[in-house]
C-alpha cells in the first residue's frame, strides 16, 4: 500500500491527498507532527531520493534556522540530524509508492499521473 508522509495542515499535502482520493489510490497517511519521523524510513529516503531532495530549502522552517545551522547541512549525516530535529524541513509530501515504484518528494500531478498510470 502507498504511504503518504506529511503534515495535516500543509496545503501541498492536502492537494496530494485530494489527488490520491480522486484517482482511487489507496494510501495510509503518516502525520509527522503526531507520529514523528520514522527513522528507518528516513534512512531509506536519504539513500533514494537523496538528502538534497528531502531538505526543503524554500520553506519557512529553513528560513527560520540560523545561518550556522543552514550552512551545516552539507551531506547525508548532517541532513539526517536537521530533519529529525525539524520535521517541517522535510519536503512534503514524501510518498512511498511501494516496492515497484519507489519514493517521491513533493507533489506534481502530471508526474504522478505519468509515473503511476492512473
NORURQUI-V273814 format. One record per backbone hydrogen bond with DSSP energy under -1.0 kcal/mol. CO is the residue of the C=O (numbers start at 1). NH is the residue of the N-H. If there is no record, write none. Layout:
BEGIN
<<CO | NH> <CO | NH>>
END
This chain:
BEGIN
<<2 | 28> <3 | 96> <4 | 30> <5 | 94> <6 | 32> <7 | 10> <10 | 14> <11 | 15> <12 | 16> <13 | 17> <14 | 18> <15 | 19> <16 | 20> <17 | 21> <18 | 22> <19 | 23> <20 | 25> <21 | 24> <28 | 4> <30 | 6> <31 | 35> <32 | 36> <38 | 42> <39 | 43> <40 | 44> <41 | 45> <42 | 46> <44 | 48> <45 | 50> <50 | 54> <51 | 55> <54 | 91> <55 | 57> <59 | 63> <60 | 64> <66 | 70> <67 | 71> <68 | 72> <70 | 73> <72 | 74> <75 | 79> <76 | 80> <77 | 81> <78 | 82> <79 | 83> <80 | 84> <81 | 85> <82 | 86> <86 | 89> <87 | 90> <89 | 56> <93 | 106> <94 | 5> <95 | 104> <96 | 3> <98 | 101> <98 | 102> <102 | 97> <104 | 95> <108 | 112> <109 | 113> <110 | 114> <111 | 115> <112 | 116>>
END
